[in-house]
Structure formats: structure tokens, C-alpha cells
Amino acid sequence: MKLVIVESPKKAKTIEKYLGSDFHVKASGGHICDLPARNLGIDVTDNFRPEYVINPDKERTIEVLKQEVGRASEVYLATDPDREGEAISWHLATALGLPLENTRIEFHEISKKAVTAALASPRAIDMKLVNAQQARRVLDRLVGYKISPILGKKIKSGLSAGRVQSAALRMLVDREREIRAFVPQEYWTLQAFLDKQPDSIKATFEEINGKKHRIESKAELDEMLANMQGKDFVVDSVKKAVRKSYPQPPFTTSTLQQDATVKFKMSAPDVMKVAQQLYEGLELEGEGHVALVTYIRTDSVRVSTDAVFACRRFIQENFGDEYLPKAPNQYKTSNAAQDAHEAIRPISLERTPESIRKKVPQRTYAIYKLIYDRFVASQMMPAQYNTLDVRVGVQATPTQNYGFHTKGRALKFAGFTAVYSDAKPNDEENGDISSPLEEGDVLSLREYKHEQKFTKPPQRYTESSLIKAMEENGIGRPSTYASIISVLTKRVYTNKEGQYMAATELGESVVDEINKHFSDIIDLKFTAHMEVQLDEVADGKREWQQVIGEFYPGFMEHVYAAYKEGSTKKPDEPTDIKCDKCGAYMVIKEGRNGKFLACPNYPDCKNTRSIGQPVVGTCPKCGKNMLQKTSKTGKTFYGCEGFPSCDFASWDLPAPYFCPECGATMRQISYRGTLKYKCTKCKHVEVKS
């Protein structure tokens, strides 16, 4: 019997389909070893030697695996093809007494072809990759273990700091303060409605003498209108062109999260959870466990030659020669990328999204279709648009010619957009590119329309834009983006306002405290530079202990300085609520899960009470108040105040009564001042205001 060990039971189930009865496939359930939970676990006097211990919940797993190893003639470690997976294989080999040579197999998609090929060429465990993972784990443990108690001392207990999460939090805090400091600037828009019988056009003021110009005040607008009084509107140019829009490369981890969070309103962790299922395999009726996409933690846009030519055949057969470029489209991977894996793509184009639509949850289908369509589109011809730009000039003064423009764009050839499009509507463009105008035409003015506006502050980050910013700044790696966002939410360092992420008061306090003594920890350039050094360890260019050794002494000087500084904790906030056990007036304290009421006579009186959640509506089930609550994972939900006698709860803000058509919950939707109740099951909608 031959034994293959993977991390996930789902992955094991999928692989087992492709191997004969000679093989057993078992799962470790992820990491079996880690640093100890209750002490540093790093001997800083012995070249930063980590102390690994078997995770308590994995002791039984190790016993079972040892028994399997004892019965096996050959053992293969098939953990994920990245640094984390390499480290898991190393820990498994150590715990199970396996050799490091000819034990490791690696594949980037869970297909029979890939698994069989991997088994034919086992390799040694790559200690360079293991050491890169060790360096990251030791570095993050040192930072978290040393800074977190300082935050507990100076702000409140239960806080945590992380090398990468703190840098990401700083980005959110900086944006929040930038928004608060923003001073709106007045400006005016101006449109001219012009006639050339029997047609009329709307032209927008854009420039003076060909240079972009913004009207900054009503006085300037009035002066311009006066200057144009009685002057001719002359068509200066009519530019028609055909413009191309090129397809984007297949997804990386980052771009998948960015696209899916925007299109499907999913959180980044939820996107990765679904993507992981698509990679490991899921149950399809009549087929068993089937994997659908290649490895989903990647920063590369590279695709195998076989996959490219399979895609080109698919395009030719399903769309025709006009959609197929003469040569394959090529994409350049970022210089900062590790480029260890292919881009994310479907394993087989024969398994279309429609073929699984009725067999999987809607979210799973949506993510698979997104990956599938983006990959197919990446090898298609560009889209072509007929475009029009008409400039109408007014010689308002001897030295100033005001330029008004009307623009249009219409699709000429769909190209890749027949499959996938990220196009965003442009207010300045429309589908009408027919123009009766010619250069030299003089147009008559029907009327002006103008509107006062004010510049807007920069937008808060969405999960999508934060991931993009982290990638651009070299903060973290593809496998860490979703977990960073999850931690920031769970720690209540951020909250969601619609689709936007906002730093909380607590988040700002954490950044300010870290910045006092550990400014380099949250400096984006420092964090990005550290990622480069970890890459150098993975490439064998540096020893991991050297990287830690250069960081640690200076870091500890700042730790000692921070401890010498006195506590800056805010005093407990008094209330007029009496303790129902001893009669003292309770105070507001902050704990790991937020604010709560506590008796000031602790430890003699240990009475505590929760602070009531905000009332946001009426329970449709019993008529009591609906409260806004926070789950253990930091997500907002809505629950009845009558719990547990009434167990109604909803992730969406519910309407105060059930759907009159089908009896299901209706959710409240507010958009541009209009409130609607929309059924979550049928198509019933009620407009309330």
C-alpha cells in the first residue's frame, strides 16, 4: 500500500478518485505543529531557534498517520505548492520519521494527469521554502508577542499587533484622517445645448485654448457667460476613430478577490473560502468529488502552454476565427511577484459553468464562472469601439477660446467582451456616434445649464481597493490578504459602512500607539522591504536567521523604551447605572469583544453587564425590537431582543413583516433615498418611500 498525505479531507477525497486501490490518501488537517500558544517559543540566544510543538488537536491525527506510515511501502507528502505547504510537509516528515528526500510531490491542479505526473517525479523537501516560512512565522511571533502586551498596558487588554496587519491598518487610519482633514473646493459645471437644424447636441465645457480648466466660482462662471454673449459656437474638429480595448490576464489571488468582492458583494475571506472549495474539489451529483480550478494562491499571470492552446481551440470552435488572435496573448507578471504558480484558471474548459449551475450553490457557480470567463477572455481579440469627439469652440476673448466637447462611443466588435467585461459606464460617453456636424459649422445656442458642485474627499477603502493597495505597496502576499482583512474586522479595528471599510477609534488608537515607538513596523516601505528579504530566503540568497538578527536588536530597544513609558490608558467611564449586586455605580470598560458595564468594586464584586445593542427595527416574527449585533467573527447581523424565546436572526436588515406572497423574510434596501422591502425568496418588492 502507498500513502499520500495532504492537508484537507476534501482534497484527499478528490485525489483518491484518481488513484487506484494501491493508494490510501489521508489528511493532516493543515498545520500539525506550531510555536507554543502560551510562551514566546523562540530561543533568541540560540540563533532564534523556534520551539515547535504538536498542536493538541492534532495528536490523534499524528497517531493515525504513524499507523498508516507503518503499513505503507511508499509515502508521499502532497501539501499545497507554496511555502506554507512546504513547511507542513517538513513538520509531517519530522513528526512521522520520514526522509526529506524523494518524499515531496507537487501539483498545481487536482486532476488525474497532474497527480499522476507528480507521483512519477517526487523530490526532496525544499528547505529554502521552509526557511522562508519559518522566518515569517518567527518574525511575526516576535512582533506580536512583544508589542501586543504594550497595547494592552496602554490602551486596553486583549489587543493584538501584527507586522503586516498593522501596516494595513495604518493605510486605513491614514485614509480616515485624510478624509477628515479634507476641505471641499467649489467648482461649477457648464453645458451648452446647441442646435443645427434639425438636430441638437449637448456639449460640456472642458478647456480653454486646449488646456483643461475647471470653473472655480460663480463669479468666474458669470464672467465666462458674459464673455460668450453674442459669440459664435463653431465646430473646430470632428474626430472619429476606432479604439481598442484589450482583455486582462487570468486572475491572480489579488485580482480575483478584487473583482469578486465588487461584483458579488462578498467579503474577501468568503471569496477565498469558495475558491478553496473549487480547488480542493466539491461534490457533483453523479460524479463524486471533482476539482474545478488550479491552485488559488498565486501572484502570477503565467499560464501553461497546453492550457493556452486548449483555450485557443475552445475560442475557435465556440466563437469563430474572428475572435482568435493570430498568436497567443502574452501577459507580463509583476517584477515583485514570486511567480511560483500559474494564474488561476479552470482545469478543463469542457466543464462549463452552465454544466455545474444546478449542482452547486449560487456563490460557487458565480466564482467559477468568473474564473472561467476571465481565462477564456484573456486569449480573445480586443473589443473595438467607434468613437466620436466633437470640439465646439467659442472665441470668447481675443486670447481665450473656450472648448466644449460632445463625445460618443459605440461597440463595433465585441471581441473578449462577448465573454467577460469590466467596463464601467462613463458619464461623458454615450452610444450615439452619429454626427451631422462638420468642421466650420456654426451652431446656435438654445440654452446653458450649469450646476454648483464641490470636490469630494478620497473614498474610504473597500475590501477590493485595500487588497489592490496592499499588493501595490508590497504589503503581505496573496495568501495573506483575506486573513488580514478578517483579523482587522475581528479585532474591531475597522468596521464596514456599506461596502467601505472605516478605521474605528480603537484602530486609530492602536496605530498611534504603535507609531510612538515602532514607526518602522507600520511603515509601508519597511514592510515591503521585509517581504523582499523573505523572498531572498526562499531563493537561497540569504539565511533566515540573518534576516531576523538584523531586525531584532533595534526592535527590542524600542520595546524597552515603550515599557519604560507610563501607561496612557483612559480611565473607566462612569455611568448612572447601579450595580444590582452591591449598589455601586457601574463603569464602562473595554474588553476583547468591545465595551461592557462592570462594577468598580472588582474583585470584591465581579458583576458585569452587556451594553444594549442599537435598536434598528421591528422583528417580523414576534414584533419586538430588532437589535444590531456583532458575531464572534466580527460580522454585523440582526437579532430579536426576545432571544432565546424568539430566535429570529438575519444577516440583512429585515423588514418588519414577512413577505405577503410567500411568507419568507424581506430585507430592507435603501438606495438614493428610496426604501424598498425585497423578498429573499420570491420576486416580491414593495416601495415604501
KAKAGI-V121490 format. One record per residue. N is the residue number from 0. SS is DSSP state (H for helix, E for strand, L for the rest). PHI is phi in whole degrees, -180 to 180 (none if undefined). Layout:
BEGIN
((N	SS	PHI) (N	SS	PHI))
END
This chain:
BEGIN
((0	L	none) (1	E	-109) (2	E	-117) (3	E	-118) (4	E	-113) (5	E	-122) (6	L	-85) (7	L	-102) (8	H	-59) (9	H	-66) (10	H	-63) (11	H	-61) (12	H	-66) (13	H	-68) (14	H	-65) (15	H	-59) (16	H	-63) (17	H	-90) (18	L	-109) (19	L	-77) (20	L	-69) (21	L	-73) (22	E	-110) (23	E	-113) (24	E	-120) (25	E	-122) (26	E	-115) (27	L	-88) (28	L	76) (29	L	95) (30	L	-64) (31	L	-100) (32	E	-127) (33	E	-162) (34	E	-67) (35	L	-63) (36	L	-76) (37	L	-109) (38	L	-148) (39	L	-57) (40	L	73) (41	E	-135) (42	E	-87) (43	L	-71) (44	L	-89) (45	L	-122) (46	L	57) (47	L	62) (48	E	-66) (49	E	-80) (50	L	-105) (51	E	-91) (52	E	-127) (53	E	-68) (54	L	-60) (55	H	-53) (56	H	-80) (57	H	-111) (58	H	-63) (59	H	-66) (60	H	-59) (61	H	-64) (62	H	-60) (63	H	-65) (64	H	-66) (65	H	-63) (66	H	-65) (67	H	-65) (68	H	-62) (69	H	-62) (70	H	-93) (71	L	-91) (72	L	-84) (73	E	-141) (74	E	-128) (75	E	-125) (76	E	-103) (77	L	-118) (78	L	-73) (79	L	-56) (80	L	-84) (81	L	-150) (82	H	-63) (83	H	-63) (84	H	-64) (85	H	-64) (86	H	-66) (87	H	-62) (88	H	-62) (89	H	-63) (90	H	-64) (91	H	-64) (92	H	-61) (93	H	-65) (94	H	-70) (95	H	-99) (96	L	69) (97	L	-95) (98	L	-71) (99	L	-81) (100	L	-89) (101	L	53) (102	L	-116) (103	E	-91) (104	L	-121) (105	L	-139) (106	L	-145) (107	L	-109) (108	L	-148) (109	L	-97) (110	L	-127) (111	H	-60) (112	H	-61) (113	H	-69) (114	H	-67) (115	H	-62) (116	H	-65) (117	H	-66) (118	H	-65) (119	L	-79) (120	L	-141) (121	L	-65) (122	E	-134) (123	L	-78) (124	L	-63) (125	L	-84) (126	H	-70) (127	H	-66) (128	H	-67) (129	H	-60) (130	H	-67) (131	H	-64) (132	H	-70) (133	H	-62) (134	H	-60) (135	H	-62) (136	H	-65) (137	H	-67) (138	H	-60) (139	H	-67) (140	H	-66) (141	H	-60) (142	H	-64) (143	H	-65) (144	H	-70) (145	H	-90) (146	H	-88) (147	H	-56) (148	H	-62) (149	H	-66) (150	H	-63) (151	H	-63) (152	H	-73) (153	H	-98) (154	L	-118) (155	L	-166) (156	L	-71) (157	L	87) (158	L	-83) (159	L	-132) (160	L	-121) (161	L	-142) (162	H	-59) (163	H	-88) (164	H	-63) (165	H	-70) (166	H	-66) (167	H	-65) (168	H	-63) (169	H	-60) (170	H	-60) (171	H	-69) (172	H	-67) (173	H	-59) (174	H	-65) (175	H	-62) (176	H	-73) (177	H	-64) (178	H	-66) (179	H	-65) (180	H	-83) (181	L	-68) (182	L	-111) (183	L	-63) (184	L	-112) (185	E	-72) (186	E	-153) (187	E	-129) (188	E	-100) (189	E	-139) (190	E	-126) (191	E	-115) (192	E	-100) (193	E	-118) (194	E	-119) (195	E	-136) (196	L	-50) (197	L	-95) (198	E	-102) (199	E	-139) (200	E	-135) (201	E	-110) (202	E	-121) (203	E	-107) (204	E	-67) (205	E	-131) (206	E	-153) (207	E	-124) (208	L	55) (209	L	84) (210	E	-108) (211	E	-51) (212	L	-144) (213	L	-113) (214	E	-78) (215	L	-100) (216	L	-157) (217	H	-67) (218	H	-64) (219	H	-66) (220	H	-61) (221	H	-61) (222	H	-64) (223	H	-65) (224	H	-62) (225	H	-66) (226	H	-63) (227	H	-88) (228	L	-56) (229	L	77) (230	L	-90) (231	L	-81) (232	E	-99) (233	E	-116) (234	E	-72) (235	E	-84) (236	E	-155) (237	E	-127) (238	E	-106) (239	E	-113) (240	E	-151) (241	E	-112) (242	E	-114) (243	E	-106) (244	E	-120) (245	L	-96) (246	L	-69) (247	L	-94) (248	L	-69) (249	L	-59) (250	E	-70) (251	L	-99) (252	H	-57) (253	H	-63) (254	H	-69) (255	H	-63) (256	H	-64) (257	H	-61) (258	H	-69) (259	H	-70) (260	H	-65) (261	H	-77) (262	H	-75) (263	H	-114) (264	L	55) (265	L	-98) (266	L	-77) (267	H	-59) (268	H	-60) (269	H	-67) (270	H	-60) (271	H	-69) (272	H	-65) (273	H	-67) (274	H	-61) (275	H	-63) (276	H	-65) (277	H	-64) (278	H	-75) (279	H	-75) (280	L	117) (281	E	-140) (282	E	-79) (283	E	-115) (284	L	-54) (285	L	84) (286	L	-125) (287	E	81) (288	E	-81) (289	E	-134) (290	L	-89) (291	L	-117) (292	E	-132) (293	L	-75) (294	L	-55) (295	L	-104) (296	L	-115) (297	L	-153) (298	L	-117) (299	L	-106) (300	L	-105) (301	L	-71) (302	L	-135) (303	L	-64) (304	H	-60) (305	H	-60) (306	H	-68) (307	H	-62) (308	H	-74) (309	H	-65) (310	H	-67) (311	H	-64) (312	H	-62) (313	H	-62) (314	H	-64) (315	H	-62) (316	H	-73) (317	H	-103) (318	L	-124) (319	L	105) (320	H	-62) (321	H	-67) (322	H	-95) (323	E	-109) (324	L	-62) (325	L	-63) (326	L	-128) (327	L	-58) (328	L	-69) (329	L	-112) (330	L	-129) (331	L	-98) (332	L	-76) (333	L	-55) (334	L	-62) (335	L	-84) (336	L	-77) (337	L	-75) (338	L	54) (339	L	-86) (340	L	-136) (341	L	-67) (342	L	-65) (343	E	-78) (344	L	-150) (345	E	-67) (346	L	-67) (347	L	-138) (348	L	-72) (349	L	-68) (350	L	-91) (351	L	-75) (352	H	-56) (353	H	-64) (354	H	-69) (355	H	-113) (356	L	-55) (357	L	-89) (358	L	-106) (359	L	-133) (360	L	-60) (361	H	-58) (362	H	-64) (363	H	-64) (364	H	-60) (365	H	-63) (366	H	-68) (367	H	-63) (368	H	-62) (369	H	-62) (370	H	-64) (371	H	-61) (372	H	-65) (373	H	-64) (374	H	-66) (375	H	-60) (376	H	-61) (377	H	-63) (378	L	-110) (379	E	-105) (380	L	-69) (381	L	-65) (382	E	-79) (383	E	-123) (384	E	-128) (385	E	-80) (386	E	-124) (387	E	-138) (388	E	-139) (389	E	-106) (390	E	-104) (391	E	-112) (392	E	-105) (393	E	-127) (394	E	-79) (395	E	-73) (396	E	-137) (397	L	-57) (398	L	-114) (399	E	-128) (400	E	-113) (401	E	-81) (402	E	-105) (403	E	-107) (404	E	-129) (405	E	-126) (406	E	-129) (407	E	-152) (408	E	-148) (409	E	-137) (410	E	-67) (411	E	-101) (412	E	-142) (413	L	-67) (414	H	53) (415	H	-65) (416	H	-69) (417	H	-65) (418	L	-115) (419	L	-151) (420	L	-146) (421	L	-111) (422	L	-61) (423	L	-110) (424	L	-63) (425	L	-115) (426	L	-61) (427	L	-89) (428	L	-121) (429	L	-143) (430	L	-81) (431	L	-91) (432	L	-112) (433	L	-75) (434	L	-140) (435	L	-85) (436	L	-84) (437	L	-134) (438	L	-58) (439	L	97) (440	L	-61) (441	E	-105) (442	E	-107) (443	E	-97) (444	E	-84) (445	E	-90) (446	E	-166) (447	E	-105) (448	E	-132) (449	E	-139) (450	E	-146) (451	E	-80) (452	E	-137) (453	E	-134) (454	L	-61) (455	L	-107) (456	L	-68) (457	L	-60) (458	L	-73) (459	L	-63) (460	L	-71) (461	E	-91) (462	H	-58) (463	H	-62) (464	H	-72) (465	H	-68) (466	H	-61) (467	H	-62) (468	H	-67) (469	H	-63) (470	H	-64) (471	H	-64) (472	L	-93) (473	L	71) (474	L	-94) (475	L	77) (476	L	-136) (477	L	-49) (478	L	-74) (479	L	-105) (480	H	-58) (481	H	-64) (482	H	-68) (483	H	-61) (484	H	-62) (485	H	-62) (486	H	-66) (487	H	-61) (488	H	-72) (489	H	-63) (490	L	-81) (491	L	60) (492	L	-81) (493	E	-138) (494	E	-139) (495	E	-101) (496	E	-118) (497	L	69) (498	L	-89) (499	E	-97) (500	E	-100) (501	E	-124) (502	E	-70) (503	L	-83) (504	H	-59) (505	H	-64) (506	H	-59) (507	H	-66) (508	H	-63) (509	H	-63) (510	H	-62) (511	H	-63) (512	H	-70) (513	H	-64) (514	H	-67) (515	H	-61) (516	H	-121) (517	L	-130) (518	L	-60) (519	L	-68) (520	L	-62) (521	L	-105) (522	L	-80) (523	H	-65) (524	H	-67) (525	H	-63) (526	H	-63) (527	H	-66) (528	H	-63) (529	H	-65) (530	H	-62) (531	H	-63) (532	H	-65) (533	H	-66) (534	H	-63) (535	H	-66) (536	H	-64) (537	H	-63) (538	L	-87) (539	L	80) (540	L	-88) (541	L	-141) (542	L	-85) (543	H	-66) (544	H	-66) (545	H	-65) (546	H	-61) (547	H	-67) (548	H	-63) (549	H	-74) (550	H	-87) (551	H	-66) (552	H	-59) (553	H	-64) (554	H	-61) (555	H	-68) (556	H	-60) (557	H	-69) (558	H	-62) (559	H	-63) (560	H	-63) (561	H	-67) (562	H	-69) (563	H	-69) (564	L	-73) (565	L	-66) (566	L	-67) (567	L	-117) (568	L	-60) (569	L	-71) (570	L	-66) (571	L	-60) (572	E	-85) (573	E	-74) (574	E	-134) (575	E	-101) (576	E	-94) (577	E	-83) (578	L	-69) (579	L	-79) (580	L	-108) (581	L	-126) (582	L	88) (583	L	-73) (584	E	-77) (585	E	-73) (586	E	-122) (587	E	-93) (588	E	-116) (589	E	-118) (590	E	-121) (591	L	-58) (592	L	-105) (593	E	110) (594	E	-78) (595	E	-154) (596	E	-91) (597	E	-140) (598	L	-76) (599	L	-72) (600	L	-88) (601	L	-60) (602	L	-93) (603	L	-63) (604	L	-124) (605	L	-105) (606	L	-69) (607	E	-136) (608	E	-144) (609	E	-79) (610	L	-89) (611	L	-58) (612	L	-77) (613	L	-64) (614	E	-82) (615	E	-123) (616	E	166) (617	E	-119) (618	L	-70) (619	L	-71) (620	L	-90) (621	L	-126) (622	L	88) (623	L	-79) (624	E	-68) (625	E	-94) (626	E	-113) (627	E	-84) (628	E	-127) (629	E	-125) (630	L	-77) (631	L	-63) (632	L	-90) (633	L	92) (634	L	-86) (635	E	-80) (636	E	-143) (637	E	-125) (638	E	-137) (639	E	-73) (640	L	-71) (641	L	-83) (642	L	-57) (643	L	-94) (644	L	-65) (645	L	-119) (646	L	-101) (647	L	-68) (648	E	-150) (649	E	-153) (650	L	-74) (651	L	-98) (652	L	-65) (653	E	-84) (654	L	-70) (655	L	-76) (656	L	-150) (657	L	-79) (658	L	-61) (659	L	-70) (660	L	-86) (661	L	-126) (662	L	83) (663	L	-83) (664	L	-69) (665	E	-106) (666	E	-107) (667	E	-86) (668	E	-127) (669	E	-117) (670	E	-142) (671	L	51) (672	L	83) (673	E	-104) (674	E	-101) (675	E	-128) (676	E	-106) (677	E	-121) (678	E	-67) (679	L	-83) (680	L	-117) (681	L	-101) (682	L	-96) (683	L	-66) (684	E	-134) (685	E	-124) (686	E	-90) (687	L	-101) (688	L	-160))
END
